[in-house]
């Protein structure tokens, strides 16, 4: 397959979530990303039609893994076009890879790393390190694009063997460790913005109230609007009464 075709498929991975729908979720975007590669692999119109139909079912995964999956699916389609594997094998492999990466993406990226990125960015801005905050934002943005290019290429040239590499990385556990770091960053932000910083006792009481509010929100399903109102009334009483 020509490099130009691969680049077109990669570029289209940025639009996989653009046509999200309730029936197939991200399937239209996936079909759009796969189409240049499928056209190159299947010159016969009937074979192309059948290949396109394979990507019209339900598909939903974390967007950061979209390049890897598109590269991997192109790898599988190349094998199918050469009669190395059957079409029926694709659906099983496709579902397994999609659901596995979706869980890893939600845990590591959405639940851990993106939170770490945003908390550190907020903390840098709060302490007045604007240049470092901009640098942090830019470096992470560039690294994300390089990461997407890398995993797309690995999916295309290595196929299933790259998933073994991902398993060795143990991203789920790394995500859990990163959550402890996020808790520390959140504490630093709370210390930085707390209006009670000049009074240790008031700060300790406010922290306990905030912890109680989190407990009520998480375990007792108390409406967050009610908790925010109660906390606002407490602040008003502290400063004005």
C-alpha atoms as an extended CHARMM CRD file, in Angstrom:
* protein
*
       241  EXT
         1         1  UNK       CA              0.0000000000        0.0000000000        0.0000000000  PROA      1               0.0000000000
         2         2  UNK       CA              1.3120000000        3.4610000000       -0.8760000000  PROA      2               0.0000000000
         3         3  UNK       CA              2.4700000000        5.8020000000        1.8650000000  PROA      3               0.0000000000
         4         4  UNK       CA              0.0550000000        8.4600000000        0.5840000000  PROA      4               0.0000000000
         5         5  UNK       CA             -2.8800000000        6.1130000000        1.1780000000  PROA      5               0.0000000000
         6         6  UNK       CA             -1.7100000000        5.3190000000        4.6870000000  PROA      6               0.0000000000
         7         7  UNK       CA             -1.3430000000        9.0210000000        5.4730000000  PROA      7               0.0000000000
         8         8  UNK       CA             -4.8900000000        9.6600000000        4.2640000000  PROA      8               0.0000000000
         9         9  UNK       CA             -6.2100000000        6.9140000000        6.5160000000  PROA      9               0.0000000000
        10        10  UNK       CA             -4.2500000000        8.3020000000        9.4640000000  PROA      10              0.0000000000
        11        11  UNK       CA             -5.4670000000       11.8660000000        8.8740000000  PROA      11              0.0000000000
        12        12  UNK       CA             -9.0720000000       10.6600000000        8.8490000000  PROA      12              0.0000000000
        13        13  UNK       CA             -8.7010000000        9.0870000000       12.2960000000  PROA      13              0.0000000000
        14        14  UNK       CA             -9.0460000000       12.6010000000       13.7320000000  PROA      14              0.0000000000
        15        15  UNK       CA            -12.6580000000       12.6550000000       12.4660000000  PROA      15              0.0000000000
        16        16  UNK       CA            -13.8190000000        9.2430000000       13.6980000000  PROA      16              0.0000000000
        17        17  UNK       CA            -16.0410000000       10.7750000000       16.3720000000  PROA      17              0.0000000000
        18        18  UNK       CA            -17.4100000000       13.5230000000       14.1210000000  PROA      18              0.0000000000
        19        19  UNK       CA            -20.5110000000       11.5920000000       13.0120000000  PROA      19              0.0000000000
        20        20  UNK       CA            -21.3960000000        9.8530000000       16.2630000000  PROA      20              0.0000000000
        21        21  UNK       CA            -24.8150000000        8.1960000000       16.0770000000  PROA      21              0.0000000000
        22        22  UNK       CA            -26.9970000000        6.1260000000       18.3870000000  PROA      22              0.0000000000
        23        23  UNK       CA            -27.1380000000        3.0940000000       16.0890000000  PROA      23              0.0000000000
        24        24  UNK       CA            -23.4980000000        2.3850000000       15.2960000000  PROA      24              0.0000000000
        25        25  UNK       CA            -21.8090000000        4.9390000000       17.6010000000  PROA      25              0.0000000000
        26        26  UNK       CA            -18.4980000000        5.7420000000       15.8200000000  PROA      26              0.0000000000
        27        27  UNK       CA            -18.9490000000        3.3560000000       12.8870000000  PROA      27              0.0000000000
        28        28  UNK       CA            -19.3940000000        6.0480000000       10.1990000000  PROA      28              0.0000000000
        29        29  UNK       CA            -16.1510000000        7.7240000000       11.2220000000  PROA      29              0.0000000000
        30        30  UNK       CA            -14.3380000000        4.3830000000       11.2380000000  PROA      30              0.0000000000
        31        31  UNK       CA            -15.6380000000        3.5810000000        7.7380000000  PROA      31              0.0000000000
        32        32  UNK       CA            -14.4950000000        7.0050000000        6.5630000000  PROA      32              0.0000000000
        33        33  UNK       CA            -10.9880000000        6.4270000000        7.9310000000  PROA      33              0.0000000000
        34        34  UNK       CA            -10.7190000000        2.9450000000        6.4330000000  PROA      34              0.0000000000
        35        35  UNK       CA            -12.0410000000        3.8360000000        2.9780000000  PROA      35              0.0000000000
        36        36  UNK       CA             -8.8010000000        4.9720000000        1.2480000000  PROA      36              0.0000000000
        37        37  UNK       CA             -7.0810000000        1.7750000000        2.3360000000  PROA      37              0.0000000000
        38        38  UNK       CA             -9.9890000000       -0.4290000000        1.3160000000  PROA      38              0.0000000000
        39        39  UNK       CA            -10.0860000000        1.1600000000       -2.1380000000  PROA      39              0.0000000000
        40        40  UNK       CA             -6.3950000000        0.3980000000       -2.5740000000  PROA      40              0.0000000000
        41        41  UNK       CA             -6.7590000000       -3.2140000000       -1.4170000000  PROA      41              0.0000000000
        42        42  UNK       CA             -9.9450000000       -4.0990000000       -3.3130000000  PROA      42              0.0000000000
        43        43  UNK       CA            -10.0440000000       -2.8530000000       -6.9230000000  PROA      43              0.0000000000
        44        44  UNK       CA            -13.0580000000       -5.0680000000       -7.6430000000  PROA      44              0.0000000000
        45        45  UNK       CA            -16.3070000000       -3.1540000000       -6.8210000000  PROA      45              0.0000000000
        46        46  UNK       CA            -18.0180000000       -6.1600000000       -5.2510000000  PROA      46              0.0000000000
        47        47  UNK       CA            -15.0610000000       -6.9560000000       -3.0010000000  PROA      47              0.0000000000
        48        48  UNK       CA            -14.8960000000       -3.2880000000       -2.0120000000  PROA      48              0.0000000000
        49        49  UNK       CA            -18.5950000000       -3.2450000000       -1.1390000000  PROA      49              0.0000000000
        50        50  UNK       CA            -18.2110000000       -6.2930000000        1.1010000000  PROA      50              0.0000000000
        51        51  UNK       CA            -15.1540000000       -4.7900000000        2.7850000000  PROA      51              0.0000000000
        52        52  UNK       CA            -16.9980000000       -1.5600000000        3.5060000000  PROA      52              0.0000000000
        53        53  UNK       CA            -19.9070000000       -3.4580000000        5.0430000000  PROA      53              0.0000000000
        54        54  UNK       CA            -17.5440000000       -4.9920000000        7.5930000000  PROA      54              0.0000000000
        55        55  UNK       CA            -17.1670000000       -1.5910000000        9.2400000000  PROA      55              0.0000000000
        56        56  UNK       CA            -20.8060000000       -0.5550000000        9.3970000000  PROA      56              0.0000000000
        57        57  UNK       CA            -21.5400000000       -2.4340000000       12.6240000000  PROA      57              0.0000000000
        58        58  UNK       CA            -21.2320000000       -1.0260000000       16.1230000000  PROA      58              0.0000000000
        59        59  UNK       CA            -17.8620000000        0.5120000000       16.8580000000  PROA      59              0.0000000000
        60        60  UNK       CA            -16.8630000000        2.6190000000       19.8410000000  PROA      60              0.0000000000
        61        61  UNK       CA            -13.4330000000        3.1560000000       21.3430000000  PROA      61              0.0000000000
        62        62  UNK       CA            -11.3110000000        5.8140000000       23.0070000000  PROA      62              0.0000000000
        63        63  UNK       CA            -10.2050000000        8.3540000000       20.3570000000  PROA      63              0.0000000000
        64        64  UNK       CA             -6.5350000000        8.1170000000       21.3440000000  PROA      64              0.0000000000
        65        65  UNK       CA             -6.4830000000        4.4770000000       20.2050000000  PROA      65              0.0000000000
        66        66  UNK       CA             -8.2320000000        5.1420000000       16.8930000000  PROA      66              0.0000000000
        67        67  UNK       CA             -4.9810000000        5.3320000000       14.8560000000  PROA      67              0.0000000000
        68        68  UNK       CA             -3.7860000000        2.0070000000       16.2380000000  PROA      68              0.0000000000
        69        69  UNK       CA             -7.0730000000        0.2840000000       15.4300000000  PROA      69              0.0000000000
        70        70  UNK       CA             -7.2600000000        1.7050000000       11.9070000000  PROA      70              0.0000000000
        71        71  UNK       CA             -3.6810000000        0.6200000000       11.2460000000  PROA      71              0.0000000000
        72        72  UNK       CA             -4.4260000000       -2.8080000000       12.6940000000  PROA      72              0.0000000000
        73        73  UNK       CA             -7.6270000000       -3.2180000000       10.6740000000  PROA      73              0.0000000000
        74        74  UNK       CA             -5.7210000000       -2.2940000000        7.5040000000  PROA      74              0.0000000000
        75        75  UNK       CA             -3.1570000000       -4.9370000000        8.4310000000  PROA      75              0.0000000000
        76        76  UNK       CA             -5.9710000000       -7.5040000000        8.7170000000  PROA      76              0.0000000000
        77        77  UNK       CA             -7.6250000000       -6.3760000000        5.4850000000  PROA      77              0.0000000000
        78        78  UNK       CA             -4.3130000000       -6.8470000000        3.6870000000  PROA      78              0.0000000000
        79        79  UNK       CA             -4.2540000000      -10.4500000000        4.9520000000  PROA      79              0.0000000000
        80        80  UNK       CA             -7.8740000000      -10.9560000000        3.8710000000  PROA      80              0.0000000000
        81        81  UNK       CA             -7.2000000000       -9.5730000000        0.3950000000  PROA      81              0.0000000000
        82        82  UNK       CA             -4.3510000000      -12.0720000000        0.0700000000  PROA      82              0.0000000000
        83        83  UNK       CA             -6.5550000000      -14.9340000000        1.3590000000  PROA      83              0.0000000000
        84        84  UNK       CA             -4.2960000000      -15.4560000000        4.3770000000  PROA      84              0.0000000000
        85        85  UNK       CA             -7.1600000000      -15.1510000000        6.8750000000  PROA      85              0.0000000000
        86        86  UNK       CA            -10.9160000000      -15.3840000000        6.4440000000  PROA      86              0.0000000000
        87        87  UNK       CA            -13.4090000000      -12.5400000000        6.6580000000  PROA      87              0.0000000000
        88        88  UNK       CA            -15.1980000000      -14.2030000000        9.5920000000  PROA      88              0.0000000000
        89        89  UNK       CA            -12.0500000000      -14.0340000000       11.7080000000  PROA      89              0.0000000000
        90        90  UNK       CA            -11.9510000000      -10.2580000000       11.3970000000  PROA      90              0.0000000000
        91        91  UNK       CA            -15.0970000000       -9.5800000000       13.4200000000  PROA      91              0.0000000000
        92        92  UNK       CA            -13.9210000000      -11.5880000000       16.4380000000  PROA      92              0.0000000000
        93        93  UNK       CA            -10.4870000000       -9.9760000000       16.4410000000  PROA      93              0.0000000000
        94        94  UNK       CA            -12.0290000000       -6.5520000000       15.8380000000  PROA      94              0.0000000000
        95        95  UNK       CA            -14.3740000000       -6.7710000000       18.8180000000  PROA      95              0.0000000000
        96        96  UNK       CA            -11.6890000000       -8.0830000000       21.1690000000  PROA      96              0.0000000000
        97        97  UNK       CA             -9.1870000000       -5.3710000000       20.2320000000  PROA      97              0.0000000000
        98        98  UNK       CA            -11.7810000000       -2.5960000000       20.3340000000  PROA      98              0.0000000000
        99        99  UNK       CA            -13.2210000000       -3.4360000000       23.7560000000  PROA      99              0.0000000000
       100       100  UNK       CA             -9.7930000000       -4.0470000000       25.2970000000  PROA      100             0.0000000000
       101       101  UNK       CA             -8.3900000000       -0.7240000000       24.1050000000  PROA      101             0.0000000000
       102       102  UNK       CA            -11.5890000000        1.0710000000       25.0740000000  PROA      102             0.0000000000
       103       103  UNK       CA            -11.1600000000       -0.0730000000       28.6890000000  PROA      103             0.0000000000
       104       104  UNK       CA             -7.4760000000        0.8890000000       28.7330000000  PROA      104             0.0000000000
       105       105  UNK       CA             -8.2110000000        4.2630000000       27.1530000000  PROA      105             0.0000000000
       106       106  UNK       CA            -10.9500000000        5.1420000000       29.6240000000  PROA      106             0.0000000000
       107       107  UNK       CA             -8.8150000000        4.1020000000       32.5910000000  PROA      107             0.0000000000
       108       108  UNK       CA             -5.3710000000        5.4030000000       31.6400000000  PROA      108             0.0000000000
       109       109  UNK       CA             -6.0510000000        8.3790000000       29.3820000000  PROA      109             0.0000000000
       110       110  UNK       CA             -9.4440000000        9.7630000000       30.4560000000  PROA      110             0.0000000000
       111       111  UNK       CA             -9.3180000000        8.6400000000       34.0770000000  PROA      111             0.0000000000
       112       112  UNK       CA             -5.6490000000        9.3120000000       34.8510000000  PROA      112             0.0000000000
       113       113  UNK       CA             -3.3580000000       11.0420000000       32.3830000000  PROA      113             0.0000000000
       114       114  UNK       CA             -5.7520000000       13.7210000000       31.1190000000  PROA      114             0.0000000000
       115       115  UNK       CA             -6.6150000000       14.5420000000       34.7190000000  PROA      115             0.0000000000
       116       116  UNK       CA             -2.8960000000       14.7330000000       35.5560000000  PROA      116             0.0000000000
       117       117  UNK       CA             -2.2880000000       17.0030000000       32.5680000000  PROA      117             0.0000000000
       118       118  UNK       CA             -5.1140000000       19.3860000000       33.4440000000  PROA      118             0.0000000000
       119       119  UNK       CA             -4.3860000000       19.5090000000       37.1900000000  PROA      119             0.0000000000
       120       120  UNK       CA             -0.7060000000       20.2790000000       36.6410000000  PROA      120             0.0000000000
       121       121  UNK       CA             -1.6240000000       22.9290000000       34.0690000000  PROA      121             0.0000000000
       122       122  UNK       CA             -4.0560000000       24.5820000000       36.4980000000  PROA      122             0.0000000000
       123       123  UNK       CA             -1.5060000000       24.4600000000       39.3120000000  PROA      123             0.0000000000
       124       124  UNK       CA              1.1780000000       26.0930000000       37.1650000000  PROA      124             0.0000000000
       125       125  UNK       CA             -1.2130000000       28.8800000000       36.2140000000  PROA      125             0.0000000000
       126       126  UNK       CA             -2.2880000000       29.4330000000       39.8180000000  PROA      126             0.0000000000
       127       127  UNK       CA              1.2780000000       29.9070000000       41.0270000000  PROA      127             0.0000000000
       128       128  UNK       CA              2.0520000000       32.3030000000       38.1810000000  PROA      128             0.0000000000
       129       129  UNK       CA              4.2720000000       30.0730000000       36.0220000000  PROA      129             0.0000000000
       130       130  UNK       CA              2.4950000000       30.9640000000       32.7890000000  PROA      130             0.0000000000
       131       131  UNK       CA              5.4320000000       30.2740000000       30.4510000000  PROA      131             0.0000000000
       132       132  UNK       CA              5.9730000000       26.8070000000       31.9020000000  PROA      132             0.0000000000
       133       133  UNK       CA              2.2170000000       26.1460000000       31.6820000000  PROA      133             0.0000000000
       134       134  UNK       CA              2.2060000000       27.0550000000       27.9810000000  PROA      134             0.0000000000
       135       135  UNK       CA              5.2890000000       24.8730000000       27.4400000000  PROA      135             0.0000000000
       136       136  UNK       CA              3.6410000000       21.9760000000       29.2830000000  PROA      136             0.0000000000
       137       137  UNK       CA              0.5300000000       22.3320000000       27.1320000000  PROA      137             0.0000000000
       138       138  UNK       CA              2.5320000000       22.4740000000       23.8990000000  PROA      138             0.0000000000
       139       139  UNK       CA              4.8170000000       19.5500000000       24.7230000000  PROA      139             0.0000000000
       140       140  UNK       CA              1.8790000000       17.3050000000       25.6520000000  PROA      140             0.0000000000
       141       141  UNK       CA              0.0110000000       18.2700000000       22.4830000000  PROA      141             0.0000000000
       142       142  UNK       CA              3.0030000000       17.4710000000       20.2560000000  PROA      142             0.0000000000
       143       143  UNK       CA              3.7240000000       14.2070000000       22.0810000000  PROA      143             0.0000000000
       144       144  UNK       CA              0.1030000000       13.1350000000       21.6100000000  PROA      144             0.0000000000
       145       145  UNK       CA              0.3590000000       13.6100000000       17.8410000000  PROA      145             0.0000000000
       146       146  UNK       CA              3.6470000000       11.6750000000       17.7340000000  PROA      146             0.0000000000
       147       147  UNK       CA              2.0600000000        8.9450000000       19.8330000000  PROA      147             0.0000000000
       148       148  UNK       CA             -0.8420000000        8.6390000000       17.3880000000  PROA      148             0.0000000000
       149       149  UNK       CA              1.5060000000        8.4310000000       14.4010000000  PROA      149             0.0000000000
       150       150  UNK       CA              3.6150000000        5.7980000000       16.1480000000  PROA      150             0.0000000000
       151       151  UNK       CA              0.7640000000        3.4940000000       17.1380000000  PROA      151             0.0000000000
       152       152  UNK       CA             -0.8370000000        3.7970000000       13.6910000000  PROA      152             0.0000000000
       153       153  UNK       CA              2.3940000000        2.6350000000       12.0890000000  PROA      153             0.0000000000
       154       154  UNK       CA              2.8490000000       -0.1640000000       14.6390000000  PROA      154             0.0000000000
       155       155  UNK       CA             -0.6880000000       -1.3930000000       14.0050000000  PROA      155             0.0000000000
       156       156  UNK       CA             -0.0420000000       -1.4350000000       10.2710000000  PROA      156             0.0000000000
       157       157  UNK       CA              3.3490000000       -3.1760000000       10.2590000000  PROA      157             0.0000000000
       158       158  UNK       CA              3.0910000000       -5.4150000000       13.3540000000  PROA      158             0.0000000000
       159       159  UNK       CA             -0.5910000000       -6.1960000000       13.7340000000  PROA      159             0.0000000000
       160       160  UNK       CA             -1.4880000000       -8.3610000000       16.6920000000  PROA      160             0.0000000000
       161       161  UNK       CA              2.0900000000       -8.6060000000       17.9540000000  PROA      161             0.0000000000
       162       162  UNK       CA              1.9730000000       -4.9600000000       19.0190000000  PROA      162             0.0000000000
       163       163  UNK       CA             -0.9090000000       -5.7370000000       21.3680000000  PROA      163             0.0000000000
       164       164  UNK       CA              1.4530000000       -8.0300000000       23.2560000000  PROA      164             0.0000000000
       165       165  UNK       CA              3.7330000000       -5.0420000000       23.6980000000  PROA      165             0.0000000000
       166       166  UNK       CA              0.8310000000       -3.0070000000       25.0690000000  PROA      166             0.0000000000
       167       167  UNK       CA              0.0710000000       -5.7690000000       27.5360000000  PROA      167             0.0000000000
       168       168  UNK       CA              3.6500000000       -5.6320000000       28.8210000000  PROA      168             0.0000000000
       169       169  UNK       CA              3.3290000000       -1.8750000000       29.3910000000  PROA      169             0.0000000000
       170       170  UNK       CA              0.6700000000       -2.5720000000       32.0480000000  PROA      170             0.0000000000
       171       171  UNK       CA             -1.0960000000        0.7450000000       31.4480000000  PROA      171             0.0000000000
       172       172  UNK       CA             -4.0050000000       -0.0970000000       33.7560000000  PROA      172             0.0000000000
       173       173  UNK       CA             -1.7370000000       -0.2760000000       36.8040000000  PROA      173             0.0000000000
       174       174  UNK       CA              0.1930000000        2.7950000000       35.7240000000  PROA      174             0.0000000000
       175       175  UNK       CA             -3.1150000000        4.6030000000       35.5510000000  PROA      175             0.0000000000
       176       176  UNK       CA             -3.8680000000        3.6170000000       39.1430000000  PROA      176             0.0000000000
       177       177  UNK       CA             -0.5000000000        4.9330000000       40.2750000000  PROA      177             0.0000000000
       178       178  UNK       CA             -1.0740000000        8.1810000000       38.4190000000  PROA      178             0.0000000000
       179       179  UNK       CA             -4.3280000000        8.6850000000       40.2880000000  PROA      179             0.0000000000
       180       180  UNK       CA             -2.3580000000        8.9430000000       43.5500000000  PROA      180             0.0000000000
       181       181  UNK       CA             -0.2580000000       11.6780000000       41.9560000000  PROA      181             0.0000000000
       182       182  UNK       CA             -3.4740000000       13.4060000000       40.8640000000  PROA      182             0.0000000000
       183       183  UNK       CA             -4.7300000000       13.3260000000       44.4430000000  PROA      183             0.0000000000
       184       184  UNK       CA             -1.5520000000       15.1000000000       45.5380000000  PROA      184             0.0000000000
       185       185  UNK       CA             -1.9280000000       17.7240000000       42.8080000000  PROA      185             0.0000000000
       186       186  UNK       CA             -5.5410000000       18.2830000000       43.7960000000  PROA      186             0.0000000000
       187       187  UNK       CA             -4.4370000000       18.8530000000       47.3880000000  PROA      187             0.0000000000
       188       188  UNK       CA             -1.8550000000       21.4160000000       46.2420000000  PROA      188             0.0000000000
       189       189  UNK       CA             -4.5040000000       23.2280000000       44.2100000000  PROA      189             0.0000000000
       190       190  UNK       CA             -6.8270000000       23.2650000000       47.2160000000  PROA      190             0.0000000000
       191       191  UNK       CA             -4.0860000000       24.7310000000       49.4000000000  PROA      191             0.0000000000
       192       192  UNK       CA             -3.3170000000       27.3440000000       46.7370000000  PROA      192             0.0000000000
       193       193  UNK       CA             -6.8760000000       28.5890000000       46.2390000000  PROA      193             0.0000000000
       194       194  UNK       CA             -8.2080000000       28.0790000000       49.7590000000  PROA      194             0.0000000000
       195       195  UNK       CA             -9.5120000000       31.2950000000       51.3440000000  PROA      195             0.0000000000
       196       196  UNK       CA             -8.6270000000       29.8500000000       54.7770000000  PROA      196             0.0000000000
       197       197  UNK       CA             -4.8690000000       29.5880000000       54.2030000000  PROA      197             0.0000000000
       198       198  UNK       CA             -4.1040000000       32.1950000000       56.9040000000  PROA      198             0.0000000000
       199       199  UNK       CA             -6.0040000000       30.2610000000       59.5630000000  PROA      199             0.0000000000
       200       200  UNK       CA             -4.8570000000       26.6390000000       60.0380000000  PROA      200             0.0000000000
       201       201  UNK       CA             -7.9290000000       25.7260000000       62.0550000000  PROA      201             0.0000000000
       202       202  UNK       CA            -10.3240000000       27.1950000000       59.4960000000  PROA      202             0.0000000000
       203       203  UNK       CA             -8.4240000000       25.4740000000       56.7070000000  PROA      203             0.0000000000
       204       204  UNK       CA             -8.6550000000       22.1180000000       58.5120000000  PROA      204             0.0000000000
       205       205  UNK       CA            -12.3950000000       22.5510000000       59.0990000000  PROA      205             0.0000000000
       206       206  UNK       CA            -12.9740000000       23.6200000000       55.4940000000  PROA      206             0.0000000000
       207       207  UNK       CA            -11.0520000000       20.5780000000       54.2740000000  PROA      207             0.0000000000
       208       208  UNK       CA            -13.1910000000       18.3060000000       56.4370000000  PROA      208             0.0000000000
       209       209  UNK       CA            -16.3580000000       19.9150000000       55.0990000000  PROA      209             0.0000000000
       210       210  UNK       CA            -15.1180000000       19.4720000000       51.5390000000  PROA      210             0.0000000000
       211       211  UNK       CA            -14.2880000000       15.8140000000       52.2360000000  PROA      211             0.0000000000
       212       212  UNK       CA            -17.7470000000       15.2950000000       53.7060000000  PROA      212             0.0000000000
       213       213  UNK       CA            -19.2860000000       16.8610000000       50.5960000000  PROA      213             0.0000000000
       214       214  UNK       CA            -17.3700000000       14.4450000000       48.3710000000  PROA      214             0.0000000000
       215       215  UNK       CA            -18.4950000000       11.5130000000       50.5240000000  PROA      215             0.0000000000
       216       216  UNK       CA            -22.1390000000       12.6070000000       50.3250000000  PROA      216             0.0000000000
       217       217  UNK       CA            -21.8800000000       13.0950000000       46.5720000000  PROA      217             0.0000000000
       218       218  UNK       CA            -20.2450000000        9.7220000000       45.9220000000  PROA      218             0.0000000000
       219       219  UNK       CA            -21.8870000000        7.3970000000       48.4340000000  PROA      219             0.0000000000
       220       220  UNK       CA            -25.2240000000        9.0750000000       49.1870000000  PROA      220             0.0000000000
       221       221  UNK       CA            -25.9760000000       10.5310000000       45.7200000000  PROA      221             0.0000000000
       222       222  UNK       CA            -26.7100000000       13.9910000000       47.1150000000  PROA      222             0.0000000000
       223       223  UNK       CA            -27.1950000000       16.5470000000       44.3300000000  PROA      223             0.0000000000
       224       224  UNK       CA            -23.9860000000       18.4810000000       43.6870000000  PROA      224             0.0000000000
       225       225  UNK       CA            -25.9880000000       21.7070000000       43.2600000000  PROA      225             0.0000000000
       226       226  UNK       CA            -27.2350000000       21.3700000000       46.8380000000  PROA      226             0.0000000000
       227       227  UNK       CA            -23.7130000000       20.8000000000       48.1250000000  PROA      227             0.0000000000
       228       228  UNK       CA            -22.3780000000       23.7780000000       46.1770000000  PROA      228             0.0000000000
       229       229  UNK       CA            -25.1330000000       25.9820000000       47.6070000000  PROA      229             0.0000000000
       230       230  UNK       CA            -24.3880000000       24.8010000000       51.1520000000  PROA      230             0.0000000000
       231       231  UNK       CA            -20.6820000000       25.4540000000       50.6920000000  PROA      231             0.0000000000
       232       232  UNK       CA            -21.4040000000       28.9310000000       49.2990000000  PROA      232             0.0000000000
       233       233  UNK       CA            -23.5630000000       29.7560000000       52.3130000000  PROA      233             0.0000000000
       234       234  UNK       CA            -20.7410000000       28.5870000000       54.5830000000  PROA      234             0.0000000000
       235       235  UNK       CA            -18.2530000000       30.8740000000       52.8490000000  PROA      235             0.0000000000
       236       236  UNK       CA            -20.6640000000       33.7940000000       53.0660000000  PROA      236             0.0000000000
       237       237  UNK       CA            -21.1630000000       33.2090000000       56.7670000000  PROA      237             0.0000000000
       238       238  UNK       CA            -17.4360000000       32.9620000000       57.4200000000  PROA      238             0.0000000000
       239       239  UNK       CA            -16.5390000000       36.2450000000       55.7330000000  PROA      239             0.0000000000
       240       240  UNK       CA            -19.5750000000       38.4270000000       56.4660000000  PROA      240             0.0000000000
       241       241  UNK       CA            -21.1010000000       37.3310000000       59.7550000000  PROA      241             0.0000000000
